[in-house]
């Protein structure tokens, strides 16, 4: 049975968790394939709000095995706190499996993240300062500690002593920070975290392939989004892993022939957090309205997001990068009160028109968006459940987006609740 990938198509915060939760209803496994606790997924079930960081969206269904894949970086303290939160709200978390090959975030990663951002000053990247980047850097440098190292205290301590000697030298000599204690880290990770995590640690690659071979449905869930991808995003204002659909192959251990459906999640407008180019960014009262109506503040950080009009140029590139088969469009209802809505259909710079993303990012920083303006619908969409309950102007907007990006829009989100969506016929 082929697998399905769910991927963000903009700069994150598209509402992936909500639609992953919706798609997960028909799945047996939901696998998170990259990122760390710098990515928040918010799901609303029967009016109850769940803000997830590391745990895959499928945790809220009793029939699903949620899996944290090898491509994720895991802070065990954050994971256990999240599991405690869910358990306290009546959610069974015993089904969760964590890859032994996933890398650990350790206290020195977070310290280095903080002091590095501080030192960059006005050139800072806008990271969440949660140690994600330094953990991935150690993975690439082959000095990282993995989840499976928790199962062998001797190996864990040997690796920790070697790497901490270098990290403490950097912290103390470069950043004038106090050194961290290996004893304290080992005590917390081995004595406190390991006993609780040990039952969850598994060969998740084997688990996923057994499910596929048994004809079960597997959903591969990305965090962040296409234009935060380390290779294909607006570098250096990106995350430290590969959220694009191809990242699901390495991050979950699944070859591309096992994937036949790639669902891109896009917001009906665009937001981004942190620094970096943003051609359609709004600095006016319309931008403020999108922030207020859309609740555009980070799930984990609380940071105000930067708002802008829907960018079809970006989306055409996201279609290419992810080989998208379809789009799920979120937060259409946020536009309900606008008299007109705009869509960026191209960029212009010095007389040259770009209908696909410029290859050189210096160009992207300077382009002027070319907009198409469509009529608003001035009607509350939040109670709509069928296509014929949507006003014609809303249908026209969705149809225009689909024509611009060349991929069908199958689902439309019209509110934050699990059941607030409209399914469009194929």
Secondary structure by P-SEA (a helix, b strand, c coil): cbbbbbbbccccccaaaaaaaaaaccccbbbbccccccbbbbbbcccbbbbbcccccccccccccccccccbbbaaaaaaaaaaaaaaaccccccbbbbcccccccaaaaaaaaaaaaaaccccccccccaaaaaaaaaaacccccccccccaaaaaaaaaaaaaaaaaaaccccbbbbbbaaaaaaaacccccccccccccaaaaaaaaaaaabbbbbbbbccccccccccccccccccccccaaaaaaaaccccccccbbbbbbccbbbbccccccccccccaaaaaaaaaacccccccccbbbbbcccaaaaaaaaaaccccbbbbccccccccccbbbbbccccccccccccccccaaaaabbbbbbbbbbbcccccccccccccccaaaaaaaaaaaaaacccccbbbccccccccccccc
